[in-house]
């Protein structure tokens, strides 16, 4: 596949994530997807990843993902995003604060046969928690 085709597949993922479009997410994510998350010590499978997307979308109901940079080489696509949203649902066990946040993220997707088979993602969780007024220290809540 071409670099442009692979970039379109990843763009479709971000559009579907923002729209909470489960059908498109299932179409672009391979059934044997492995997702590497800063929240899990081992790669997670597609169903768990989709569950995480749903929980994130419930926590930030008006989220918007802006793709700032997307670079493709071979079967790998790297993306830098900015996400904006309002904390309207439970996030990482914390009740909604109504706070509007903005955070950046970095992802890499590996594409095979027109679908994402592997994802690595990270975003500024410490910054998000700080914006929400949530301490990362479990002793302080």
GUBA-557487 format. One record per residue: residue number from 0; x, y, z of N, C-alpha, C in turn. Coordinates in nm, 4 decimals, m for minus. Example, Ala and Ser with C-alpha at 12.3 -4.5 7.8 and 13.67 -1.06 7.14 Angstrom:
// residues 2
<keti 0,<1.3190,m0.5690,0.7800>,<1.2300,m0.4500,0.7800>,<1.3200,m0.3300,0.7800>>,
<keti 1,<1.2850,m0.2250,0.7080>,<1.3670,m0.1060,0.7140>,<1.2900,0.0030,0.7870>>,
// end
This chain:
// residues 141
<keti 0,<0.0849,m0.1180,0.0000>,<0.0000,0.0000,0.0000>,<0.0893,0.1241,0.0000>>,
<keti 1,<0.0362,0.2302,m0.0504>,<0.1137,0.3538,m0.0572>,<0.1109,0.4259,0.0768>>,
<keti 2,<0.2050,0.5175,0.0942>,<0.2066,0.5996,0.2155>,<0.0763,0.6772,0.2298>>,
<keti 3,<0.0259,0.7299,0.1185>,<m0.0988,0.8077,0.1241>,<m0.2175,0.7206,0.1635>>,
<keti 4,<m0.2219,0.5984,0.1157>,<m0.3297,0.5061,0.1542>,<m0.3221,0.4754,0.3034>>,
<keti 5,<m0.2027,0.4502,0.3524>,<m0.1865,0.4217,0.4953>,<m0.2251,0.5427,0.5802>>,
<keti 6,<m0.1902,0.6620,0.5353>,<m0.2296,0.7833,0.6084>,<m0.3819,0.7984,0.6096>>,
<keti 7,<m0.4476,0.7629,0.4998>,<m0.5938,0.7711,0.4953>,<m0.6560,0.6750,0.5963>>,
<keti 8,<m0.6001,0.5557,0.6082>,<m0.6514,0.4568,0.7045>,<m0.6416,0.5127,0.8466>>,
<keti 9,<m0.5280,0.5722,0.8809>,<m0.5111,0.6288,1.0149>,<m0.6019,0.7510,1.0328>>,
<keti 10,<m0.6166,0.8327,0.9294>,<m0.7102,0.9463,0.9378>,<m0.8523,0.8975,0.9619>>,
<keti 11,<m0.8896,0.7875,0.8943>,<m1.0227,0.7292,0.9171>,<m1.0388,0.6851,1.0625>>,
<keti 12,<m0.9316,0.6304,1.1210>,<m0.9366,0.5918,1.2620>,<m0.9665,0.7135,1.3494>>,
<keti 13,<m0.8924,0.8244,1.3285>,<m0.9120,0.9421,1.4130>,<m1.0514,1.0011,1.3960>>,
<keti 14,<m1.1005,1.0040,1.2728>,<m1.2361,1.0544,1.2485>,<m1.3386,0.9679,1.3206>>,
<keti 15,<m1.3211,0.8362,1.3135>,<m1.4145,0.7442,1.3797>,<m1.4036,0.7538,1.5313>>,
<keti 16,<m1.2818,0.7704,1.5842>,<m1.2620,0.7854,1.7288>,<m1.3386,0.9082,1.7757>>,
<keti 17,<m1.3175,1.0206,1.7086>,<m1.3843,1.1453,1.7476>,<m1.5362,1.1318,1.7414>>,
<keti 18,<m1.5875,1.0629,1.6388>,<m1.7323,1.0482,1.6200>,<m1.7908,0.9332,1.7017>>,
<keti 19,<m1.7050,0.8569,1.7707>,<m1.7472,0.7380,1.8440>,<m1.8207,0.6418,1.7507>>,
<keti 20,<m1.7638,0.6240,1.6302>,<m1.8211,0.5407,1.5243>,<m1.7628,0.3998,1.5346>>,
<keti 21,<m1.8288,0.3160,1.6107>,<m1.7788,0.1808,1.6380>,<m1.7629,0.0981,1.5099>>,
<keti 22,<m1.8556,0.1129,1.4160>,<m1.8479,0.0364,1.2922>,<m1.7216,0.0669,1.2133>>,
<keti 23,<m1.6884,0.1948,1.1993>,<m1.5670,0.2313,1.1264>,<m1.4434,0.1905,1.2050>>,
<keti 24,<m1.4465,0.2056,1.3362>,<m1.3326,0.1614,1.4170>,<m1.3068,0.0122,1.3961>>,
<keti 25,<m1.4120,m0.0673,1.3970>,<m1.3960,m0.2109,1.3752>,<m1.3459,m0.2404,1.2338>>,
<keti 26,<m1.3818,m0.1554,1.1380>,<m1.3375,m0.1760,0.9998>,<m1.1892,m0.1449,0.9813>>,
<keti 27,<m1.1377,m0.0438,1.0517>,<m0.9970,m0.0049,1.0319>,<m0.9018,m0.0781,1.1258>>,
<keti 28,<m0.9526,m0.1313,1.2364>,<m0.8680,m0.2045,1.3306>,<m0.8786,m0.3544,1.3016>>,
<keti 29,<m0.7662,m0.4167,1.2740>,<m0.7647,m0.5601,1.2439>,<m0.8149,m0.6402,1.3639>>,
<keti 30,<m0.8796,m0.7536,1.3396>,<m0.9273,m0.8371,1.4506>,<m0.8153,m0.8792,1.5455>>,
<keti 31,<m0.6935,m0.8930,1.4945>,<m0.5813,m0.9339,1.5794>,<m0.4952,m0.8150,1.6242>>,
<keti 32,<m0.5555,m0.6955,1.6283>,<m0.4860,m0.5740,1.6719>,<m0.4156,m0.5942,1.8055>>,
<keti 33,<m0.2986,m0.5357,1.8164>,<m0.2266,m0.5244,1.9432>,<m0.2018,m0.3767,1.9660>>,
<keti 34,<m0.2508,m0.3237,2.0773>,<m0.2351,m0.1818,2.1096>,<m0.1477,m0.1690,2.2334>>,
<keti 35,<m0.0485,m0.0835,2.2233>,<0.0459,m0.0596,2.3329>,<0.0077,0.0721,2.3991>>,
<keti 36,<m0.0326,0.0630,2.5239>,<m0.0842,0.1776,2.5978>,<0.0022,0.2064,2.7189>>,
<keti 37,<0.0159,0.3343,2.7559>,<0.0885,0.3645,2.8797>,<0.0146,0.3151,3.0042>>,
<keti 38,<m0.1115,0.2726,2.9879>,<m0.1917,0.2274,3.1011>,<m0.1890,0.0774,3.1206>>,
<keti 39,<m0.1249,0.0047,3.0281>,<m0.1233,m0.1414,3.0370>,<0.0195,m0.1917,3.0182>>,
<keti 40,<0.0641,m0.2819,3.1050>,<0.2015,m0.3320,3.0938>,<0.2240,m0.4214,2.9716>>,
<keti 41,<0.1184,m0.4830,2.9225>,<0.1259,m0.5713,2.8054>,<0.0357,m0.5152,2.6962>>,
<keti 42,<0.0622,m0.5493,2.5701>,<m0.0280,m0.5049,2.4629>,<m0.1698,m0.5532,2.4886>>,
<keti 43,<m0.2664,m0.4714,2.4488>,<m0.4065,m0.5092,2.4658>,<m0.4661,m0.5467,2.3305>>,
<keti 44,<m0.5685,m0.6304,2.3349>,<m0.6361,m0.6770,2.2145>,<m0.7391,m0.5746,2.1685>>,
<keti 45,<m0.7908,m0.5969,2.0475>,<m0.8828,m0.5011,1.9859>,<m1.0033,m0.4704,2.0730>>,
<keti 46,<m1.0697,m0.5714,2.1290>,<m1.1906,m0.5447,2.2078>,<m1.1605,m0.4568,2.3285>>,
<keti 47,<m1.0489,m0.4831,2.3954>,<m1.0106,m0.4000,2.5100>,<m0.9763,m0.2584,2.4643>>,
<keti 48,<m0.9119,m0.2465,2.3487>,<m0.8791,m0.1141,2.2957>,<m1.0072,m0.0374,2.2621>>,
<keti 49,<m1.1016,m0.1046,2.1991>,<m1.2292,m0.0398,2.1668>,<m1.3039,0.0005,2.2934>>,
<keti 50,<m1.2943,m0.0805,2.3966>,<m1.3565,m0.0456,2.5246>,<m1.2913,0.0805,2.5814>>,
<keti 51,<m1.1586,0.0910,2.5696>,<m1.0881,0.2106,2.6146>,<m1.1305,0.3341,2.5372>>,
<keti 52,<m1.1487,0.3207,2.4056>,<m1.1963,0.4330,2.3233>,<m1.3338,0.4769,2.3713>>,
<keti 53,<m1.4221,0.3805,2.3963>,<m1.5574,0.4127,2.4439>,<m1.5521,0.4855,2.5782>>,
<keti 54,<m1.4707,0.4360,2.6716>,<m1.4606,0.5000,2.8035>,<m1.4048,0.6425,2.7903>>,
<keti 55,<m1.3045,0.6612,2.7034>,<m1.2485,0.7943,2.6822>,<m1.3558,0.8869,2.6252>>,
<keti 56,<m1.4309,0.8380,2.5271>,<m1.5351,0.9208,2.4664>,<m1.6465,0.9550,2.5652>>,
<keti 57,<m1.6748,0.8645,2.6572>,<m1.7743,0.8944,2.7607>,<m1.7215,0.9976,2.8595>>,
<keti 58,<m1.5917,0.9983,2.8836>,<m1.5318,1.0937,2.9773>,<m1.5215,1.2336,2.9175>>,
<keti 59,<m1.5008,1.2411,2.7853>,<m1.4844,1.3697,2.7162>,<m1.5828,1.3730,2.5992>>,
<keti 60,<m1.7082,1.4085,2.6298>,<m1.8169,1.3920,2.5337>,<m1.8057,1.4832,2.4121>>,
<keti 61,<m1.7385,1.5959,2.4231>,<m1.7291,1.6880,2.3090>,<m1.5866,1.6927,2.2530>>,
<keti 62,<m1.5184,1.5787,2.2599>,<m1.3775,1.5750,2.2186>,<m1.3613,1.6096,2.0708>>,
<keti 63,<m1.2446,1.6656,2.0433>,<m1.2066,1.7004,1.9070>,<m1.0599,1.6639,1.8913>>,
<keti 64,<m1.0282,1.5832,1.7917>,<m0.8897,1.5471,1.7639>,<m0.8424,1.6244,1.6417>>,
<keti 65,<m0.7393,1.7047,1.6584>,<m0.6774,1.7744,1.5464>,<m0.5469,1.7026,1.5139>>,
<keti 66,<m0.5351,1.6548,1.3912>,<m0.4107,1.5923,1.3472>,<m0.3162,1.7044,1.3078>>,
<keti 67,<m0.2096,1.7201,1.3849>,<m0.1134,1.8285,1.3617>,<m0.0086,1.7875,1.2587>>,
<keti 68,<0.0410,1.6650,1.2698>,<0.1429,1.6126,1.1785>,<0.1150,1.4649,1.1586>>,
<keti 69,<0.1290,1.4189,1.0329>,<0.1176,1.2761,1.0038>,<0.2263,1.2419,0.9026>>,
<keti 70,<0.3066,1.1426,0.9384>,<0.4173,1.0995,0.8537>,<0.4033,0.9500,0.8304>>,
<keti 71,<0.4162,0.9088,0.7062>,<0.4070,0.7669,0.6730>,<0.5340,0.7226,0.6022>>,
<keti 72,<0.5801,0.6050,0.6392>,<0.6926,0.5420,0.5711>,<0.6699,0.3920,0.5742>>,
<keti 73,<0.6671,0.3327,0.4568>,<0.6399,0.1897,0.4503>,<0.5026,0.1606,0.5073>>,
<keti 74,<0.4976,0.0655,0.6003>,<0.3674,0.0283,0.6580>,<0.3421,0.0940,0.7944>>,
<keti 75,<0.4178,0.2002,0.8261>,<0.4047,0.2671,0.9556>,<0.3641,0.4131,0.9368>>,
<keti 76,<0.2710,0.4571,1.0216>,<0.2253,0.5957,1.0207>,<0.2445,0.6524,1.1603>>,
<keti 77,<0.3091,0.7685,1.1685>,<0.3278,0.8389,1.2963>,<0.2433,0.9657,1.2925>>,
<keti 78,<0.1765,0.9931,1.4041>,<0.0845,1.1062,1.4098>,<0.1022,1.1822,1.5410>>,
<keti 79,<0.0989,1.3155,1.5298>,<0.0923,1.4012,1.6494>,<m0.0440,1.4674,1.6473>>,
<keti 80,<m0.1178,1.4518,1.7559>,<m0.2530,1.5072,1.7640>,<m0.2640,1.6044,1.8809>>,
<keti 81,<m0.3642,1.6897,1.8715>,<m0.4075,1.7705,1.9842>,<m0.5534,1.7360,2.0083>>,
<keti 82,<m0.5842,1.6985,2.1324>,<m0.7215,1.6661,2.1681>,<m0.7730,1.7742,2.2620>>,
<keti 83,<m0.8918,1.8211,2.2316>,<m0.9606,1.9166,2.3192>,<m1.0948,1.8544,2.3567>>,
<keti 84,<m1.1360,1.8750,2.4790>,<m1.2647,1.8219,2.5215>,<m1.2984,1.8656,2.6624>>,
<keti 85,<m1.4220,1.8440,2.6983>,<m1.4701,1.8790,2.8316>,<m1.4923,1.7517,2.9112>>,
<keti 86,<m1.4410,1.7505,3.0333>,<m1.4501,1.6329,3.1206>,<m1.5927,1.6234,3.1746>>,
<keti 87,<m1.6770,1.5443,3.1043>,<m1.8181,1.5328,3.1394>,<m1.8565,1.3958,3.1930>>,
<keti 88,<m1.7596,1.3040,3.1998>,<m1.7855,1.1695,3.2502>,<m1.6659,1.1200,3.3302>>,
<keti 89,<m1.6772,1.0017,3.3861>,<m1.5707,0.9450,3.4688>,<m1.4460,0.9220,3.3824>>,
<keti 90,<m1.3295,0.9667,3.4340>,<m1.2016,0.9469,3.3657>,<m1.1012,0.8909,3.4648>>,
<keti 91,<m1.0507,0.7713,3.4352>,<m0.9536,0.7053,3.5218>,<m1.0035,0.6998,3.6664>>,
<keti 92,<m1.1338,0.6751,3.6814>,<m1.1943,0.6625,3.8140>,<m1.2313,0.7944,3.8794>>,
<keti 93,<m1.2081,0.9063,3.8106>,<m1.2366,1.0381,3.8680>,<m1.3669,1.0943,3.8103>>,
<keti 94,<m1.4553,1.1439,3.8963>,<m1.5837,1.1966,3.8491>,<m1.5640,1.3213,3.7633>>,
<keti 95,<m1.6637,1.3549,3.6822>,<m1.6534,1.4706,3.5929>,<m1.6311,1.6001,3.6690>>,
<keti 96,<m1.5486,1.6856,3.6089>,<m1.5198,1.8170,3.6687>,<m1.5800,1.9313,3.5876>>,
<keti 97,<m1.6199,1.9022,3.4630>,<m1.6690,2.0082,3.3754>,<m1.5572,2.0936,3.3173>>,
<keti 98,<m1.4333,2.0542,3.3411>,<m1.3174,2.1313,3.2959>,<m1.2884,2.1037,3.1489>>,
<keti 99,<m1.2605,2.2088,3.0753>,<m1.2186,2.1965,2.9341>,<m1.0679,2.1748,2.9323>>,
<keti 100,<m1.0228,2.0716,2.8609>,<m0.8803,2.0394,2.8582>,<m0.8278,2.0407,2.7149>>,
<keti 101,<m0.6953,2.0454,2.7063>,<m0.6252,2.0315,2.5786>,<m0.4990,1.9520,2.6060>>,
<keti 102,<m0.4756,1.8489,2.5247>,<m0.3568,1.7662,2.5428>,<m0.3034,1.7201,2.4084>>,
<keti 103,<m0.1743,1.6959,2.4045>,<m0.1126,1.6456,2.2829>,<m0.0857,1.4960,2.2983>>,
<keti 104,<m0.0795,1.4292,2.1857>,<m0.0518,1.2868,2.1865>,<0.0326,1.2470,2.0672>>,
<keti 105,<0.1009,1.1349,2.0825>,<0.1811,1.0769,1.9753>,<0.1378,0.9327,1.9553>>,
<keti 106,<0.1203,0.8930,1.8305>,<0.0847,0.7548,1.8010>,<0.1671,0.7042,1.6834>>,
<keti 107,<0.1795,0.5734,1.6801>,<0.2349,0.5055,1.5633>,<0.1443,0.3872,1.5348>>,
<keti 108,<0.1067,0.3734,1.4099>,<0.0245,0.2618,1.3672>,<0.0989,0.1832,1.2600>>,
<keti 109,<0.0874,0.0511,1.2699>,<0.1425,m0.0366,1.1665>,<0.0249,m0.0949,1.0898>>,
<keti 110,<0.0327,m0.0837,0.9568>,<m0.0768,m0.1224,0.8693>,<m0.0390,m0.2503,0.7940>>,
<keti 111,<m0.1335,m0.3429,0.7864>,<m0.1200,m0.4625,0.7024>,<m0.2543,m0.4893,0.6371>>,
<keti 112,<m0.2517,m0.5156,0.5085>,<m0.3737,m0.5500,0.4337>,<m0.4862,m0.4483,0.4553>>,
<keti 113,<m0.4498,m0.3199,0.4624>,<m0.5500,m0.2143,0.4713>,<m0.6105,m0.1920,0.6083>>,
<keti 114,<m0.5531,m0.2522,0.7128>,<m0.6062,m0.2356,0.8479>,<m0.4921,m0.2114,0.9459>>,
<keti 115,<m0.5242,m0.1464,1.0544>,<m0.4259,m0.1220,1.1597>,<m0.4112,m0.2512,1.2405>>,
<keti 116,<m0.2876,m0.3029,1.2449>,<m0.2624,m0.4279,1.3172>,<m0.1894,m0.4037,1.4487>>,
<keti 117,<m0.1268,m0.2861,1.4597>,<m0.0544,m0.2547,1.5833>,<m0.0569,m0.1042,1.6032>>,
<keti 118,<m0.0772,m0.0629,1.7307>,<m0.0783,0.0799,1.7665>,<0.0084,0.1001,1.8890>>,
<keti 119,<0.0802,0.2090,1.8896>,<0.1504,0.2581,2.0072>,<0.0976,0.3977,2.0300>>,
<keti 120,<0.0555,0.4289,2.1509>,<0.0053,0.5644,2.1738>,<0.0429,0.6132,2.3122>>,
<keti 121,<0.0551,0.7433,2.3190>,<0.0888,0.8106,2.4436>,<0.0342,0.9513,2.4374>>,
<keti 122,<m0.0120,1.0010,2.5506>,<m0.0517,1.1413,2.5579>,<m0.0132,1.1940,2.6946>>,
<keti 123,<m0.0224,1.3225,2.7097>,<0.0244,1.3893,2.8305>,<m0.0761,1.3699,2.9448>>,
<keti 124,<m0.0777,1.2501,3.0013>,<m0.1722,1.2181,3.1091>,<m0.1483,1.3053,3.2313>>,
<keti 125,<m0.0221,1.3333,3.2638>,<0.0074,1.4185,3.3803>,<m0.0512,1.5580,3.3592>>,
<keti 126,<m0.0375,1.6103,3.2384>,<m0.0937,1.7419,3.2080>,<m0.2454,1.7429,3.2157>>,
<keti 127,<m0.3071,1.6358,3.1668>,<m0.4533,1.6254,3.1719>,<m0.5006,1.6225,3.3170>>,
<keti 128,<m0.4378,1.5391,3.3984>,<m0.4775,1.5317,3.5394>,<m0.4577,1.6661,3.6088>>,
<keti 129,<m0.3493,1.7348,3.5762>,<m0.3252,1.8668,3.6354>,<m0.4346,1.9654,3.5932>>,
<keti 130,<m0.4699,1.9648,3.4633>,<m0.5765,2.0538,3.4167>,<m0.7090,2.0234,3.4863>>,
<keti 131,<m0.7320,1.8959,3.5179>,<m0.8564,1.8555,3.5836>,<m0.8512,1.8755,3.7342>>,
<keti 132,<m0.7343,1.9144,3.7863>,<m0.7197,1.9337,3.9301>,<m0.7141,1.8031,4.0062>>,
<keti 133,<m0.6666,1.6971,3.9388>,<m0.6583,1.5649,3.9993>,<m0.5122,1.5351,4.0286>>,
<keti 134,<m0.4838,1.4958,4.1499>,<m0.3472,1.4636,4.1894>,<m0.3081,1.3263,4.1379>>,
<keti 135,<m0.1806,1.3113,4.0949>,<m0.1299,1.1805,4.0556>,<m0.0852,1.1022,4.1793>>,
<keti 136,<m0.0828,1.1653,4.2943>,<m0.0423,1.1009,4.4190>,<m0.1638,1.0315,4.4795>>,
<keti 137,<m0.1675,0.8969,4.4834>,<m0.2849,0.8267,4.5353>,<m0.3166,0.8621,4.6795>>,
<keti 138,<m0.2163,0.9067,4.7557>,<m0.2395,0.9461,4.8948>,<m0.3200,1.0768,4.9048>>,
<keti 139,<m0.3066,1.1612,4.8005>,<m0.3728,1.2931,4.8037>,<m0.5007,1.2955,4.7241>>,
<keti 140,<m0.5318,1.1875,4.6495>,<m0.6558,1.1819,4.5733>,<m0.6445,1.2608,4.4507>>,
// end
